[in-house]
Amino acid sequence: MKVLQFTIPVAHDKSVITDQVELPYHYPHLHRHTEAQLTWIQRGEGTLIAGNNMHAFTEGDIFYIGPNLPHLFKSNPEYFKSEEHRPVKALTVFFNPGGALSAVFALSEMRAISQYLEQHALGFKLPARNTTAIAAQMLAVREATGSKKLLTFLELMQGLISIGNKPEALSTHGKLPSMADNEGIRIGNIYNFIMQNYNGVITLDDVARAACMTSESFCRYFKKHTGHTFVSFLNEVRVNEACKRLTSHKFENVSEIAFKCGFKSITNFNRVFKSVTGNSPREYLDNYLNNINTLSQTA
């Protein structure tokens, strides 16, 4: 999917680029670039859209995003309120296996790393057990200069493949129809409209009007370019927000969460939640708490 073709805004005389940002909120547009990226969320919460799927992110998460995978880190609504000062902070390592580093990745000694990156071109979220070690290696890459930067980057790549082949892909669609930049902007605006209004009554006609299209044209357009129907995308947005609330430790009950996320009945919420996540809300929360307990015991 050709969306905003983003050029990494730093000197191109480097084969490995690190970018440390501290801003009011994350870059708010759906975009892609030829570089792969490894992003460590040091502060902030929100939703990552990668390809045709979405994932909650929070402080401490690390994501690998393959080259040319459309993505958007959308901060939670509170980050856009002027009266609240809640800046985000993130460290990203950019690199292009097919660009300046192509000769390095073509070496026989790099075959395992090259194959691993190819297998995970749709990106993945690092398991929590690996984030501390990878974050330390990312910091080492940021601090290194000259030839040592390349050496620490190779150590980072070795650390990345030590995770193994278990991470689930961020996106389930590797290839979506290409489209012009203005269409990519339109899709990004549609995403934003839905994500800003998911918790109220939002209809197909509402979104179609926001996109300046008829309902029939919008349905065909959205499905073709995202792999989603309007309803399936809206359900994923609502369930994604419900997952955040379930694990936020704010002690909201399930019914309250369901209604705050735009569902009109607890029965419908439970059905949609299980269809999206594979678990009931209670099972999802139990799995989350069990993972937390396991991590605390092994720390």
N, C-alpha and C positions, 0 to 999 in steps of 0.2 A: 504494500500500500504506500503510494507516494504521498507523504504528508509534508509538513514543513521540513525541507532538507536543511538540516541545521549544521553549520560549520563551527567546529570547536574554536572558541574565541581566544586562542593563545598561539604563541609562535609555532610555526610548522617546521622549525629546524630541529624538533625533538621527536624521537620515535615513540616515547612514552610520555604522556602528559598527565599531570595531576592538577586537579582543580578543587580548591577549598572554598566553599561558599558559606556565607552567613547572611541571610536575607530575611525579609518579613515573611516570605513564603516561597515555595519552589517555583521554578520556571513553569508558567501556567498554560503552555500550549503543547498539543500533541505534535511530536516531532520525531525525526530519525536522523542518523548520521552513519557514515561508513565505518566509524570507529566502534569497537566493542567497548563496553564500560563496566566497571565494577564500582558500585556506589554504596557507601557506608552512611546510613542515616545516623548522625551523631546527636541530633536533636530535632524533634518534630514528629507529627503524626498526620496520616492522611491515607489516600488511596493511590496505588500504582495501577495505571492502565498500561498493559503490555500486549500488543497485538489485539486480540479480540477478548482478552480476559482482564479481570481486575483483582487486586490483592490489597489488603490493608497493610500499611507499614507504620512502624513506630521506632522509637529510639533504640539503637543497637542493631537494627536489621541491616543486612548486606545483600544486595541483589547483583547478579550478573545479567547483563542485557547484551545480546548478540548484535553484530553489525546489521544496520538497516532495519532493526525491529522497531516499529512505531511505539512510542511510549510517552507517558505523562505521569509525573509525580504531582498529584493534586493535593495540596494541603487541606486540612479540615477547615470548615467554614470560619471558625474562630480566628484563624490566622489572617483573615481578610478584614477583620473589624479594626478600625483605626484606633479605638480606645483600648485595645488589648495589644500589649507588646510581647509577642511570643515568637521571636525569630527562629527560623530553622537553621540547621547547620549540617553540612554533609561534605564528605570527602569522596571524590571520584577519581579513578584511574582510567584514562582513555588509552586505547591502543588499537592499531589497525593491522591485523594479521596478514592482510593482503596488500598493505601499503609499504611504508618504510621498513617494516619488520618482516616482510615476506621472505627475504633470504634467510633470516634467522629461523622462522617457523618451517622452512623447507629442509632444514638440517635433519639428518636421520635421528640424531639425539633428541629432537623435538617432536618426533612422530606421536608419542603418547599424548603430549599436550595439544598438538594440532588436532588429533582425532577427537580428543575430549571436547574442545571448543566447537568443532563441527557437529558433534552429537548434541550439544546443548546450545545450538544457535538460537533457539527460542527462549533462551534465558532460564534462570532459576533463582530461587531464594536460598541462601546458604542456611543449612541447619544451625540452630542456636549453639550447638556444641562446638562449631567451627569458627564462630564469629570473632572470638577474642584473638585467636592466633592470626586469622586473616587480617583483622583490623591492624594488628601490630605490624604485619608485613606491608600493609598499605601505607602506614605512617613512615616506615623505613624507605619506601619508594619515594614518598613526597620529600623526605629530608635529603636523600642522596643526590649527588651531582656527578656529572661526567660519566665515565664508564661504570662507576659503582651503581648508578641509577639503573643501568641495564641489568647488572648482576642481581640487584635486589628485586627487579621486576621478574627475572627468571625464577628466583626463589618464591615470589608470590605465585607465579603460574604453577610451580610444583606443589605449593600448598593448596592451590585450587583443585588440582586433580586428585589430591589425597582425599577429597570429600567422597569420591566414588561416583557411581552412576545412578544413585538413588534419587537425587533431587527431581521434583516434578517440574515440568516445563511451565513457564509463566504464560505462554500462549498455546492454544491448541490449533491455530491456523498458521502454517508457515508461509503461505502465499495467498494474498488477497489481491483482487484486481487493482492494477495501478491506476492512479488518478492524478489530475493536475493539482498544483499547489493550492489553488483557491477551493477545490473540493476537499482537500485535506483540512483546510481552515474551517470549512463548513462542518465537517464531521466533528472536529474539536469543539466547535460552538454548540453542536447538538449534545455532545457529551456533557459539556458544562451546564447547559440548560437542564438536562435531566438530573444531574448530580446536585443542582441547586434547588430543585423542586420535588425531589423524590418523596419527601415526607408528607406531602399534601396530595390533593386530588390532581392528577396529571393524566391527561388523555392523549390518545394518538393525534387528535385534531390540534391539541395545544402544541405539541412538538412539531407537527407539520407546519403550522403557522409560523412558529419560531424559525423554521428552516426555509420559509417562503416557498413552500411546496404544497401540492394537494396531498391528502392523506394517502391516496393510492400510489402516487409517485414516490412519496416519502418511504412507504413500506418497501417498495422494490429497491430504491436507492440505498436505504440503510442496510437491508439484508445483503445486497450485493457487495457493499464495501466494508462491512464489519463482520459478516457471518452471523449477526444477531437479528432477531426480530425486535421491534420496539419493546414488546412485553418481556422478552427474555433478558434484554439489557436492563430494563427497569427493575426486574426481579433481582438481578445480580447486584445492582446498586443497593437496593433495599436490604438484601441479605448481607452484603458486605458491611453495611452500617450496623446491622443487628449484631454481627460477629464482633465488631469493635465494642459495642455496648455490653455484650455478654462478658467480655474479658476485661472491662475497664475498671472493675472493682468498685463500681458505684452503687451496687446492691439494688439495682432496678429489677423488678420481677419481669418474667417473660412477657406477660400480657402488656405491661407498660412499654417495653422495648418494641413489641410488635406494632403498637399503635403509633409510637413516635417515629417509626420507620416507614409509615404509610400504609400498613396493612389494616384492613377494616374488620378482620375477625381473627381470633387466635387459631381457628381451624385452618384457614387459608395460609396463615403465617407458617404453621407447622408443616403443612404440605409443601409449600414453596421452598422453605428452608431445607427440607430433606432432599428435594429434587435438585437443589443447587449444590449442597455440601455433601450429600450422601449420609448425613446424620441428622437426628432430631436436635433441637436447640439444647436439650439436656445432655445428650450424648456429646455434642460439640464442646460444651462447657466442661464436662467430666474429662474428656480427652485433653483439653487445654490444661486443666488443673493437674492431671496426672503427669503431663510433660513437664510442667513447672516443678512438681515435687521430684521428678527424676533428675532434672538438671540441678536442683539444690542439693540433692544427696551426692551427686558426683562431683560437685564443685570443690 
